[in-house]
Amino acid sequence: TLGEKTAVTVTGTVPDLRDYLRRATIAATPIPYGAGIQNKVLEALACATPVVTTPQAISALAIQPGRDLLVADNPQAFAATLLNLLDNPQQQRQIGQAGRVYIEDKHHWNNIAARLEDIYREAISTSKRD
């Protein structure tokens, strides 16, 4: 079973996922559906953990595959991408850091609030003209 592998730790439920993500070499998120924003991906990116995911998992994100994370669209490509990334610590660091920068730029509360204020200002301005 998976828990018998020396390179794999099966934890079950944990009180705070961030501690585990920060220690992880890679976050593998093979998500087969694309409804909404996938918080599993965002949490791993926020922890600067390099992510390998599927196209469906990032369909609602303005993210750059190949720079901010890696994407594979079938099981064979997913496995190959994971193995290649495991063999490349420098790429792990680069992707992890780029993912963290993406989160700080696109998903930081201050930036989101500023964009929301802009949307409200535009809506108010438009309604006054009408």
N, C-alpha and C positions, 0 to 999 in steps of 0.2 A: 504494500500500500504506500501511498504518498508519504505518510509520516515515518516510514521506515528508511527513507532516503536521508543520508547524512547532510546533504546540501539544502534540505527542505525542512522547515519547521511548521507544523500544523498547530495553530493556537486555539482555534474556535473563537468565541466572542472575546473581544478585548475592550478595556475601558476607554482607550484613546488610540485610534488608528495611526495618528501622526508619529508616535514613537516607532512603530513598526515600519512605516513608510520611509522614515529618515534613515533607518538601518538597512533597508532593502537595496539590493543591487539594481533591480529593475522592477517596475510595476507592470505586470501583464494584465491587460483589461480587454479580453476578447468579447466585446459586447455585440450581440447579434441584432440589436434593434437601435433605432435612432430617435426616439421620442424625447424631446427636451434636452437639457444640458446634463451631461453625465458627471455627477459630483465625484464619482470614484476617480475619474481622470483628473479633474480639477484639484482634488485633494493631493494626489500624487505629484502633480506639477508644482503645487504650492510648497511641497516638501523638498523640491529640487531632485526628486527621484525620476530617472529617465523612464518614459512611458512607451510601451509598445501596445497599440490598440488597433481597432478596426475602423473602417470608414464611417460606419454607422454611429460610432461613439463620438465623433467630432463633427457631425453634420450641422450642429447648431453653434459651433465655435468658429471664430475668426482666427484660426491658428494655422501655422505653416508647418505641414508635415515635412519631415526630413531635417528641420531645424529645431522646432520646439518639442517634437515627439516623433516617433516612428509609427507608420501605419502599414498594415498588411491586410489584404482582402480575402485570403483563404488560409486554411489550416497549415498547408505546407509552407507558404510564404511567412506566416506568423511564426512558426517554429524556426525557420531559417533566420528570420530577423532577430529573434531572441538569442539564438546561438551566436550570431555574428556580433551582437551587442555585448554579450557576455565575454567574448574574446577581445573586446576593445575598451579598456578602462578610460582612455582619453575621450572616446566618443560618448561614453556614459556620462562623464563630467560635463562635456559640452552640451549635450542634450538636456541633462538635468538642470544646468544653469539657464539655458535658453527657455526651458519650460517655466522656471521660476520667474524670469523676467517677463514672460508672457502674462503670467498671473498678476504680477505687480502692475503691469500696464493696463490690462483689460478687465481684471476682476477685483482690484483693490477697492475697498468701500469708498474711499475718497474720490477715486476716478469715476466710479459708478454714480455716486451722488452728483458729481459735477455734470456728467452727461444727462442725468435725469433733470437737473435744473435747466439745462439748455433746451431739452425737449419741452418742458413746461413753459419756458419763456417764448419759444417758437409758437406753441399752441395758443398762448395768450395773445401774442402779437397777431397771429392769423385771425383769431376770433374778433379782435378789435377792428380789423380791416374789413371784415364781412358785415 
